[in-house]
């Protein structure tokens, strides 16, 4: 039995079909909510309802579990996301329950640049969680991923919505030169499923990124090309963008971007270009080739659902 935390999130929804194709029995730890969980259609899974910070619920969900995919995070929830509670304390509960249940491995999704002493909050938290996992008695695999993109991402879609919101000008955070290594979420899901099948990955840390280095301006020009929303680019310093975004976060239930999200392109966070191919023998998709999902989208409706839905 596999337990997936964060199963209704961006990566979880991409991973579950892969696990189903393998014939695995999967249980999803789902946060209590009045809304039905957004699980992929056509995928048969068990559901355990519990907050990740409620130990009794996590322990019950861990019954009979052999492997845990730990994907849950408050990263993209902005000021409403409590990293200390969800990422740190939640992981502590997961590790305690996993050890008690005799789980054979936890596969944790981290970030490139995760470091306890980082200047950036998300990287500090991921670094702390990595240390907790390594110090635990539970066998593990830590996957440090580059920035992810895909049909339901909270990153490229948000910038496309920002393009749609303005008819002539796009505010580019920073100087646009910070390098990223965008990785398609379906490629990551494939890598995660292969890690599950590979016992040599136990107690290893793996860094994964896409097949090219791109800066934010290059990525946005690709997005403009696919969406046909050409805009003049105006560069705005990251401190000003963080301040403005943090102010907007308090005004809408679900802002397009969060102040925390700017940390992803504050500094270069890269790994070797052939990382996915070297570890798994597959060729990851290039950014421009995999963003066709942005074409012909109703961006006005997308903005409404994102901000007020």
C-alpha positions in Angstrom: 0.0 0.0 0.0 1.2 3.5 -0.9 0.2 6.6 1.0 0.3 9.9 -0.8 0.1 13.2 1.1 -0.8 16.3 -0.9 -2.6 14.0 -3.4 -5.0 16.7 -4.6 -2.1 19.1 -5.3 -0.4 19.8 -8.6 2.2 17.0 -8.3 -0.1 14.6 -6.6 -2.7 14.8 -9.4 0.0 14.0 -11.9 1.5 11.2 -9.9 -1.7 9.2 -9.0 -2.4 8.0 -12.6 1.2 6.8 -12.9 0.8 4.7 -9.7 -2.5 3.4 -10.9 -0.9 2.3 -14.2 1.6 0.3 -12.1 -1.2 -1.5 -10.4 -0.3 -0.1 -7.0 -2.8 0.1 -4.2 -2.9 3.8 -3.2 -4.4 5.6 -0.3 -4.6 9.5 -0.3 -4.4 11.5 2.9 -7.0 14.3 2.3 -7.5 17.4 4.3 -11.1 17.7 5.7 -13.1 20.0 3.5 -16.7 20.7 2.6 -15.7 20.4 -1.1 -15.2 17.0 -2.7 -11.5 16.2 -3.2 -10.0 17.1 -6.6 -8.7 13.7 -7.4 -7.9 12.6 -11.0 -10.9 11.0 -12.8 -10.7 7.3 -13.5 -8.1 6.6 -10.8 -9.2 4.2 -8.1 -7.8 5.1 -4.7 -8.6 4.8 -1.0 -9.2 8.1 0.9 -8.2 8.8 4.5 -9.6 12.1 5.8 -7.3 13.9 8.2 -5.3 17.0 8.7 -1.6 16.2 8.3 -1.0 17.8 11.7 -3.4 15.4 13.5 -1.3 12.5 14.6 -4.2 10.1 15.2 -5.6 10.6 11.8 -2.1 10.3 10.1 -1.4 7.1 12.2 -4.7 5.6 11.1 -4.0 6.4 7.4 -0.6 4.7 7.8 -2.0 1.3 8.6 -0.7 -1.3 6.2 1.4 1.3 4.3 4.7 0.3 2.8 5.8 3.5 1.0 4.9 7.2 1.5 5.0 9.8 -1.1 5.2 13.0 1.0 4.1 15.9 -1.3 2.0 18.0 1.1 3.1 21.6 1.5 1.7 25.1 2.2 4.1 26.7 -0.2 1.7 28.2 -2.8 -1.0 29.3 -0.3 0.7 32.6 0.5 0.0 34.2 3.8 -2.8 31.7 4.4 -0.3 28.8 4.2 1.4 28.0 7.5 4.8 26.4 6.5 5.7 25.7 10.1 2.5 23.9 10.8 2.1 22.0 7.5 5.6 21.4 6.2 7.5 21.1 9.5 5.1 19.8 12.1 3.2 17.9 9.4 6.3 16.1 8.4 7.2 15.3 12.0 3.8 13.6 12.4 4.2 11.7 9.1 7.7 10.5 10.2 6.5 9.4 13.7 3.5 7.5 12.2 5.7 6.0 9.5 8.2 4.7 12.0 5.5 3.3 14.2 3.9 1.5 11.2 7.2 0.1 9.9 7.1 1.9 6.6 9.9 0.8 4.3 10.5 4.2 2.6 9.3 7.8 2.4 9.8 9.7 -0.8 9.9 13.4 -0.2 9.6 16.2 -2.7 11.9 19.1 -2.0 13.5 21.9 -4.0 16.8 22.7 -5.6 18.6 25.0 -3.2 17.0 23.6 0.0 19.2 24.6 2.8 18.6 25.3 6.5 20.7 28.5 6.3 19.1 29.8 3.1 18.2 33.5 2.9 14.8 32.4 1.5 12.0 31.1 3.7 10.8 28.2 1.5 14.3 26.9 1.0 15.0 27.1 4.7 11.9 25.1 5.5 12.7 22.5 2.9 16.2 22.3 4.3 14.9 21.7 7.8 12.5 19.1 6.6 15.2 17.3 4.7 17.3 17.2 7.9 14.4 15.8 9.9 13.9 13.0 7.3 17.6 12.1 7.2 17.8 12.0 11.0 14.8 9.7 11.3 15.0 6.0 11.3 12.7 5.7 8.2 14.5 4.9 4.9 14.0 7.7 2.5 14.6 9.2 -0.9 14.7 13.0 -1.2 13.9 14.5 -4.6 15.1 18.1 -5.1 13.1 19.5 -8.0 13.5 22.5 -10.2 10.5 24.8 -10.7 7.6 22.8 -12.2 5.2 23.7 -14.9 2.1 22.0 -16.3 -1.6 22.5 -17.1 -2.6 23.2 -13.5 0.6 24.9 -12.2 0.5 27.9 -9.9 3.5 29.5 -11.6 3.2 29.8 -15.4 -0.6 30.0 -15.4 -0.3 32.9 -12.9 2.0 34.8 -15.2 -0.3 34.1 -18.2 -3.2 35.5 -16.2 -1.1 38.6 -15.4 -0.5 39.0 -19.2 -4.3 38.7 -19.8 -5.0 41.2 -17.0 -3.0 43.9 -18.9 -3.6 44.9 -22.5 -0.2 46.4 -23.1 2.4 46.1 -20.3 3.8 43.2 -18.3 5.6 43.8 -15.0 8.6 41.5 -15.0 9.9 40.7 -11.4 13.5 41.6 -11.1 15.8 42.0 -14.1 14.5 38.8 -15.7 18.0 37.2 -15.9 17.8 34.7 -13.1 18.2 31.2 -14.6 15.7 28.4 -14.0 15.5 24.9 -15.2 11.7 24.3 -15.7 10.7 20.7 -15.4 7.4 19.4 -16.8 5.3 17.9 -14.0 4.5 14.8 -16.0 8.2 14.1 -16.4 8.6 14.5 -12.6 5.7 12.1 -12.0 7.4 9.6 -14.2 10.6 10.0 -12.3 8.8 9.6 -9.0 7.2 6.3 -10.1 10.5 5.0 -11.3 12.1 5.9 -7.9 9.4 3.9 -6.2 10.5 0.8 -8.3 14.2 1.3 -7.7 15.6 0.1 -4.3 19.0 1.6 -5.1 17.5 5.1 -4.6 16.9 4.4 -0.9 18.7 6.9 1.4 19.7 9.0 -1.7 19.1 12.7 -2.5 18.3 13.2 -6.2 18.4 16.7 -8.0 16.2 16.9 -11.0 15.6 19.7 -13.6 14.5 20.2 -17.1 16.7 20.0 -20.2 17.5 23.7 -20.6 18.4 26.8 -18.6 16.0 29.7 -19.2 15.6 33.0 -17.5 12.2 34.4 -16.6 12.1 36.8 -19.5 12.8 34.0 -22.0 10.0 31.9 -20.4 7.6 34.8 -20.6 8.3 35.5 -24.2 7.6 31.8 -24.9 4.3 32.2 -23.0 3.5 35.3 -25.0 4.1 33.4 -28.2 1.8 30.5 -27.3 -1.0 32.6 -25.9 -0.7 35.4 -28.6 -0.7 37.9 -25.8 2.3 40.1 -26.7 3.1 42.8 -24.1 5.8 45.3 -23.5 8.0 44.2 -20.6 8.7 46.6 -17.7 11.2 45.4 -15.1 10.3 45.9 -11.5 12.7 45.3 -8.6 11.9 42.2 -6.5 11.5 44.0 -3.2 8.8 46.2 -4.7 7.0 43.2 -6.3 7.1 41.4 -3.0 5.6 44.3 -1.2 2.8 44.9 -3.7 2.0 41.2 -3.9 1.9 40.8 -0.2 -0.5 43.7 0.0 -2.8 42.1 -2.7 -2.7 38.8 -0.8 -4.7 40.3 1.9 -7.4 41.6 -0.5 -8.3 38.4 -2.4 -9.0 34.8 -1.2 -6.6 33.3 -3.8 -4.1 35.8 -5.3 -2.5 35.1 -8.7 1.0 35.1 -7.1 2.2 35.2 -3.6 5.1 37.1 -2.1 6.7 33.8 -1.3 6.7 32.7 -5.0 9.2 35.3 -6.0 11.9 33.4 -4.1 11.9 30.9 -6.9 13.6 33.3 -9.3 15.6 35.4 -6.8 18.8 33.4 -7.4 19.9 30.7 -9.9 18.8 27.2 -8.7 20.1 24.7 -11.2 21.4 21.1 -11.5 23.0 19.2 -14.4 21.0 19.5 -17.6 21.0 15.7 -18.2 19.9 14.8 -14.6 16.6 13.2 -15.7 18.2 11.3 -18.5 21.2 10.2 -16.4 19.1 8.8 -13.6 16.1 7.4 -15.5 17.0 7.1 -19.1 14.2 9.4 -20.3 14.3 12.6 -22.3 12.4 15.4 -20.5 10.2 17.9 -22.4 11.5 21.3 -23.3 9.5 24.2 -21.9 8.3 25.7 -25.2 7.3 22.3 -26.5 5.1 21.5 -23.5 3.2 24.7 -22.8 0.6 24.2 -25.5 -2.0 23.9 -22.7 -1.9 27.7 -22.5 -3.3 28.2 -26.0 -6.9 29.1 -26.6 -7.7 29.3 -22.9 -10.4 31.6 -21.5 -8.1 33.7 -19.4 -10.9 35.9 -18.1 -12.7 32.9 -16.6 -9.4 31.5 -15.4 -8.7 34.7 -13.5 -12.2 34.7 -11.9 -11.9 31.1 -10.8 -8.4 31.6 -9.5 -8.9 34.7 -7.5 -12.5 34.3 -6.4 -13.4 30.7 -7.0 
